[in-house]
Amino acid sequence: MKHVPILLAAALLAVCVDASAASTPTTAQLEAHTWQLTHATDAKGRRISALFVRGREPYTLRFGHGYMSELNLCNNVSSQYRLQGNQLILENGIQTVAGCMRGDMVVQQERAGKLMSSRSPALTLELDDRGTLVLRNALGDTAAFEPAPLPVK
């Protein structure tokens, strides 16, 4: 019985360590970089390979002035965004309508749309302890985006 307080303290410390490992990003943190996709899995933990097209720049998110753009797809997508806690709320989305010549790019565009679907509950965002932006959707998909420098103006 005298070891119970020690075990309880160790358990509480472990919970605190896990809680500090990830944080909710701020608008300033999102807008300080572009975010390049490095890893994506579905609800069963399988890689979402359709989001990675060989010979193309990585699927990228860019946040700025209340808009989020999805770049390096066949068609670019832009939506108004706002943060509500750890939720990413996307509204009023628009998309270019270029004809996609390569089948793998059509599939990538469709899968990116499914990933970013803003069905309820909303997408969630967190920054992990290495600065990776982790996005999760209602379907159980998880995507990791590494920060990259903003383009030079």
Helices and strands as residue ranges (DSSP letters): H 4-21, H 27-31, E 34-41, G 49-51, E 60-64, E 67-71, E 77-84, E 87-95, H 103-115, E 123-127, E 133-136, E 142-148
